[in-house]
Amino acid sequence: MAIATFGAGCFWGVEAAFRQTPGVTATAVGYEGGQTENPTYKEVCTDTTGHAEVVQVEFDPAQVTYEELLAVFFGNHNPTTLNRQGPDVGAQYRSAIFYHSPEQQQQAEATKAKLEAAGTFPKPIVTAIVPAQTFYIAEDYHQQYLEKRGLASCHI
């Protein structure tokens, strides 16, 4: 199994999208990229911890490639809005790819460049591509939040 970590705004809908992807064996929502150790949701919502809401994806590379996961990532949020997704505003909602290997970094940068060159989005992509840091798992009630409530997505 391999790990990928993505920040694409509110983690509930992003997690649901990845959970529906064949080859994804597990997901967890949490916080990454900031300076506060063991942050709580309430702290992250203050936009002072430096963390982004993220989804950590465990996947079987024999069933789904990292590039396919990047397609899910870019297809399920607006990567052109800085620190914002829909009505959610703040650095915790930033678009970010936290890579776990040089190969993931290269694939993420190549995918971003390809989307930019193709003019897939009307504005420049602002997605940060940064090394994975400590992943802090979110509180239990956030895990599979939409699934637990019988919802398929929360996208606007």
C-alpha positions in Angstrom: 0.0 0.0 0.0 1.0 3.6 -0.6 0.0 6.9 1.0 -1.1 10.2 -0.6 -2.2 13.4 1.1 -4.3 16.1 -0.4 -5.8 19.4 0.8 -8.7 20.6 -1.3 -10.9 22.7 1.0 -13.4 21.2 3.5 -12.2 17.6 3.9 -15.7 16.0 4.1 -16.5 16.0 0.4 -12.9 15.4 -0.6 -12.8 12.3 1.5 -16.1 11.0 0.0 -14.7 11.4 -3.5 -11.5 9.4 -2.7 -13.5 6.7 -0.9 -15.4 6.1 -4.1 -12.2 5.6 -6.1 -11.4 1.9 -6.9 -8.0 1.0 -5.4 -8.3 3.3 -2.4 -8.2 1.0 0.6 -8.6 3.6 3.4 -9.0 7.3 4.0 -8.6 9.6 7.1 -9.2 13.3 7.4 -7.0 15.5 9.4 -4.6 18.4 9.5 -1.2 19.0 8.0 1.2 21.7 7.0 1.2 23.9 10.1 3.1 24.5 13.3 0.7 23.6 16.0 1.1 20.1 17.4 -2.0 17.9 17.8 -4.4 20.7 16.7 -8.1 20.4 17.2 -10.8 21.3 14.6 -11.7 24.3 16.6 -8.1 25.5 16.6 -7.6 24.9 12.9 -10.8 26.8 12.2 -9.2 29.9 13.7 -6.8 30.0 10.8 -3.9 30.5 13.2 -2.4 26.9 13.3 -1.0 27.0 9.7 -2.6 23.6 9.0 -4.7 22.7 6.1 -7.7 20.3 6.2 -6.4 17.3 4.4 -7.4 13.8 3.4 -4.8 11.0 3.7 -5.4 8.3 1.2 -4.1 4.8 1.5 -4.1 3.1 -2.0 -3.0 0.0 -3.8 -0.7 1.2 -6.7 -1.5 -2.0 -8.5 -5.2 -0.9 -8.7 -5.0 2.9 -8.9 -2.1 5.1 -9.9 -1.0 8.3 -8.1 -1.8 10.1 -11.4 -5.4 8.8 -11.2 -5.6 10.1 -7.6 -4.3 13.5 -8.9 -7.2 13.5 -11.4 -9.7 12.9 -8.5 -8.0 15.7 -6.5 -8.0 18.3 -9.4 -11.5 17.2 -10.4 -13.1 17.8 -7.0 -12.2 21.3 -6.1 -11.2 24.7 -7.5 -7.4 24.8 -7.5 -7.4 28.4 -8.7 -8.7 30.1 -5.5 -6.1 31.0 -2.9 -7.1 29.9 0.6 -10.7 29.4 -0.4 -13.2 26.8 -1.6 -16.7 28.1 -2.2 -17.9 29.9 0.9 -15.0 28.5 3.1 -12.2 31.1 3.4 -8.9 30.7 5.2 -5.5 29.0 4.8 -7.0 25.8 6.2 -9.0 25.5 3.0 -6.0 25.9 0.7 -5.3 23.6 -2.3 -2.2 21.5 -1.5 -0.6 18.3 -2.4 1.7 16.9 0.3 4.0 14.5 -1.5 5.5 11.4 0.2 8.3 10.7 -2.4 10.2 12.3 -5.2 8.1 10.4 -7.6 4.9 11.9 -6.2 6.4 15.3 -6.3 7.4 14.9 -10.0 3.9 13.5 -10.9 2.1 16.3 -9.1 4.3 19.0 -10.7 3.8 17.4 -14.2 0.1 17.1 -13.7 -0.2 20.7 -12.6 1.9 21.9 -15.6 -0.2 19.8 -18.0 -3.4 21.3 -16.7 -2.0 24.8 -16.9 -0.8 24.3 -20.5 -4.1 22.8 -21.5 -6.0 25.8 -20.1 -8.2 23.4 -18.1 -9.0 26.1 -15.6 -9.9 29.8 -16.4 -7.3 31.1 -13.9 -3.8 30.0 -12.8 -3.6 27.0 -10.5 -2.4 28.0 -7.0 -2.1 24.5 -5.6 1.0 24.2 -3.4 3.1 21.1 -3.9 5.1 20.6 -0.7 6.7 17.7 1.2 4.5 15.7 3.5 4.7 16.7 7.2 3.2 15.3 10.3 -0.4 14.2 9.7 -2.7 14.9 12.6 -5.9 12.8 12.4 -9.1 14.8 12.9 -11.6 14.1 15.6 -13.6 10.9 15.1 -16.9 12.7 14.2 -15.1 14.1 11.1 -14.1 10.7 9.7 -16.4 9.6 6.9 -18.7 12.5 7.9 -20.9 12.5 4.9 -21.1 8.7 4.6 -22.3 8.5 8.2 -25.1 10.9 7.3 -26.1 9.2 4.1 -24.8 12.0 1.9 -22.8 11.5 -1.3 -21.1 15.0 -1.4 -21.2 18.5 -0.1 -19.8 20.3 -3.1 -21.4 23.5 -4.1 
